[in-house]
Amino acid sequence: MRTGEAKARPMGLTDTLTDGLDRYEIGPKLRELRLQKKMGLVELSGHTGLSAALLSKLERSKMYPTLPTLLKISMVFSVGLEYFFKREEPPVTIVRTKDRMRFPERTGRTKNSYHFESLDFPVKKKKLNAYLAEFAQLPVDDVKLHKHTGAEFIHVIEGKLGLYVRDREEELSKGDSAYLLANVPHGYRRIGRLACRAVVVSVP
């Protein structure tokens, strides 16, 4: 829609109902299914018995389909009605400082290498995991190594961090970063008495 262009409201619907229906993006979902199949409106019309003009209005949200009409279209694309009524995750999720919770590396352990706060916890379908970690001062011998799938990125924002990978420790200072293959055993500890914090991003 061009800036400043008003959308016509379908007859019989209030602004509240129109806005509520638009949030499901039924029209764009219909169009996406059709284009994925490389199917024209006329061809879809032949499969459904609905006119191409009507299908065009549905795709452009100029009209909203009844459930029998929507089911007739969905059967062509082998999807259920739930496909059209699933709410997509918003394009951006804000996590406020006051909403974050702090956890130890492992519960029930007396000596934890770090405490962390999830920076993206409300997001359900994550493509990465982001944490704010605060590290404890430990002797090298007390560092517990762990490994997992994927990769990990660490950026130190305060203090000095000892990053232990296999049998070697790298010292990272404020502003330093590290990228590592997370299937290699690794661990962390704070070096020195000053607080040490870092942003840690892991990708499955």
C-alpha positions in Angstrom: 0.0 0.0 0.0 1.4 3.4 -0.9 2.0 5.9 1.9 -1.1 8.0 2.5 -3.4 5.5 0.7 -6.5 4.6 2.7 -7.6 1.0 2.6 -11.3 0.4 1.8 -13.1 -1.4 4.6 -15.1 -4.5 3.4 -18.8 -4.0 3.8 -20.4 -5.0 7.1 -17.2 -5.0 9.0 -16.1 -2.5 11.7 -12.6 -1.1 11.9 -12.0 -3.3 14.9 -13.0 -6.5 13.1 -11.0 -5.5 10.0 -7.9 -4.9 12.0 -8.4 -8.2 13.8 -8.7 -10.1 10.6 -5.8 -8.3 9.0 -3.4 -9.5 11.8 -3.8 -13.1 10.5 -2.7 -12.0 7.0 -5.0 -14.5 5.3 -4.8 -12.7 1.9 -1.0 -12.6 1.8 -0.8 -16.3 2.9 -3.2 -17.3 0.1 -1.0 -15.4 -2.4 2.2 -17.0 -1.1 0.7 -20.5 -1.4 -0.4 -19.8 -4.9 3.0 -18.4 -6.0 4.9 -21.2 -4.4 3.0 -23.6 -6.6 3.6 -21.2 -9.6 -0.2 -21.2 -10.1 -2.1 -18.4 -11.8 -5.5 -17.1 -10.5 -7.3 -18.6 -13.5 -5.8 -22.0 -12.7 -6.7 -21.8 -9.1 -10.2 -20.7 -10.1 -10.4 -24.0 -12.1 -9.4 -26.1 -9.1 -11.8 -24.3 -6.6 -14.8 -23.2 -8.7 -14.3 -19.7 -7.4 -13.9 -16.8 -9.8 -10.4 -15.4 -10.5 -11.8 -11.9 -9.6 -13.0 -13.2 -6.2 -9.6 -14.9 -5.5 -7.9 -11.7 -6.4 -10.0 -9.7 -3.9 -9.3 -12.4 -1.2 -5.5 -12.1 -1.8 -5.6 -8.3 -1.6 -7.7 -8.5 1.6 -10.5 -6.6 -0.2 -12.8 -9.4 1.0 -12.4 -12.1 3.7 -13.3 -15.7 2.9 -15.9 -17.7 4.7 -14.6 -20.9 6.4 -16.0 -23.2 3.6 -14.4 -21.0 1.0 -11.1 -21.0 2.8 -11.2 -24.8 3.3 -11.9 -25.3 -0.4 -8.8 -23.2 -1.3 -6.6 -24.9 1.4 -7.4 -28.4 0.1 -5.9 -27.4 -3.2 -2.6 -26.7 -1.4 -2.8 -29.6 1.1 -2.8 -27.4 4.1 -5.3 -27.2 7.0 -7.3 -24.2 8.2 -4.9 -23.8 11.1 -2.2 -22.7 8.5 -4.2 -19.4 8.1 -4.8 -18.8 11.7 -1.4 -19.3 13.2 -0.1 -16.0 14.4 3.5 -15.4 13.2 6.1 -14.1 15.7 6.5 -10.4 15.5 9.5 -9.2 13.5 11.1 -7.7 16.6 11.1 -8.7 20.3 12.2 -6.2 22.9 13.7 -7.6 26.2 13.8 -5.0 28.9 16.6 -5.1 31.6 14.0 -5.4 34.4 12.5 -8.5 32.8 15.7 -10.5 32.7 16.3 -13.3 35.2 19.7 -14.4 36.5 20.7 -18.1 36.7 23.8 -20.0 37.7 25.7 -22.2 35.2 24.4 -25.3 36.9 22.0 -25.5 39.8 23.2 -27.4 42.9 26.8 -26.7 42.2 28.9 -24.9 44.8 31.4 -23.5 42.3 29.9 -22.1 39.1 32.1 -20.6 36.4 29.5 -18.0 35.6 26.0 -16.7 36.0 23.9 -15.7 33.0 20.9 -13.8 31.8 19.1 -14.8 28.7 18.8 -11.8 26.3 16.2 -13.3 24.0 14.0 -15.5 26.3 10.6 -14.5 25.0 11.4 -15.6 21.4 10.0 -19.1 20.6 11.5 -20.0 17.3 15.1 -18.9 17.9 17.9 -19.1 15.3 20.5 -18.3 18.0 20.7 -17.9 21.8 22.1 -14.8 23.3 23.3 -14.3 26.9 24.8 -11.8 29.2 27.3 -13.8 31.3 29.2 -12.7 34.5 32.2 -14.9 35.3 33.6 -16.1 38.6 37.2 -16.1 39.7 38.4 -19.7 39.7 41.7 -21.6 39.6 42.3 -23.1 36.2 41.9 -26.6 37.7 38.4 -25.8 38.8 37.2 -24.8 35.3 34.6 -27.2 34.1 34.8 -27.9 30.4 31.7 -28.5 28.3 30.7 -28.9 24.6 27.6 -28.7 22.5 26.6 -28.5 18.9 27.1 -25.5 16.7 29.2 -22.4 17.2 29.7 -19.8 19.9 30.7 -16.2 19.8 32.0 -14.3 22.9 32.5 -10.5 23.2 34.0 -9.2 26.5 32.4 -6.0 27.7 34.1 -5.8 31.1 37.2 -7.2 32.9 39.4 -10.1 31.8 38.2 -13.5 30.7 40.1 -16.8 30.6 38.7 -18.9 27.8 39.9 -22.4 28.2 39.8 -24.5 25.0 41.1 -28.1 25.1 44.3 -27.8 27.0 45.1 -24.1 26.5 43.7 -20.9 28.0 43.4 -17.7 26.0 43.1 -14.4 27.9 40.5 -11.9 26.6 40.3 -8.3 27.7 37.5 -5.7 27.4 36.6 -5.3 23.7 38.1 -8.7 22.7 36.0 -11.3 20.9 36.3 -15.0 20.2 34.5 -17.4 17.8 34.8 -21.1 18.5 33.4 -24.4 17.3 31.3 -25.4 20.3 31.8 -29.2 19.8 35.4 -28.6 21.1 35.5 -28.8 25.0 35.7 -25.3 26.4 35.2 -23.4 29.7 35.6 -19.9 31.2 36.8 -18.1 34.3 37.4 -14.6 35.4 41.0 -13.5 35.6 41.7 -10.9 38.4 39.5 -9.4 41.1 37.6 -7.0 38.9 34.1 -8.0 37.5 34.1 -9.7 34.2 31.1 -9.8 31.9 30.6 -10.8 28.3 27.9 -11.2 25.7 27.7 -14.9 24.5 25.9 -15.9 21.4 25.5 -19.6 20.5 24.1 -20.9 17.2 22.8 -24.5 17.2 
